[in-house]
Structures are given as C-alpha cells and as structure tokens.
Amino acid sequence: MSAKYVHTCIRVRDPEASVRFYNNLYMGLPGDGDVLELTVNVGHDEPYDLGTGYNHVAISVDDIHAALAALEPLGVQPEKPPFHPGGRDELPLIAFVADPDGYRIELIEGDFSTPQDPAG
C-alpha cells in the first residue's frame, strides 16, 4: 500500500504574515526533500505538552479502510469513522488517528492535490 505525505497543519494568529514567512522559506521547494523530522530527546520520558499550535500531519493513502485495518493491531483507532469533510461527497474520505505521542495524523483517501501541485 502506498502512502504520500501531504501536509502539516499549524495554528497561526496572522495568516498573511505566516504565508509571507513560509512562502519565502519552506513552501513548494523544488525536489520535495525531507519534510518531517522525528527527534528523540534522550532522558525525556514524559509525554510532551502538545500545546494549542499543532493540529495535524496529513498523509494520503490508497484505501482508508485498509490503512485503518493495518493500524488496528497497534491499538490505533480513529477518532471517528471515516467521513467526507463537511458532509461533502465530492471531498475524499478522511479520518484522524493519533501517533504514540498523541500527535494527530489525518488520513486522506486517494490522491490529494494542494495549491502547490501543478495543474494536470
């Protein structure tokens, strides 16, 4: 089963300032290199305070039900069954799960285009 990293969502206070910052530094870089770093701080055994800024990382999957079935043996359950955002059937099915540290992961079924993707 293939999976594709789609995006990370963070909460911001001033969208225009954030777009200026990220557009100049990080968004839409050629080559699409590493986009997520997992860091282990040796000796830090307590859960991290996730704060209110982080929302989720999104990953597209071929089959959302198969992806959830693969996570089930790990004890991972979706927050709620897969759904179309806003009840809009033209949007892909999505579901949210949490990683072992409590970070939310959005699973999106099928190909998911973003504003950075070139027109096909």
CORUR-V462909 format. One record per helix or strand of 3 or more residues. SS is the DSSP state (hx for helix, st for strand). FROM is the first residue (numbers start at 1). TO is the last residue. Records with the same first field share a line. If there is no record, write none. Layout:
# CORUR-V462909
SS = FROM-TO, FROM-TO
This chain:
# CORUR-V462909
st = 3-10, 54-61, 93-98, 104-109
hx = 15-25, 64-72, 85-87
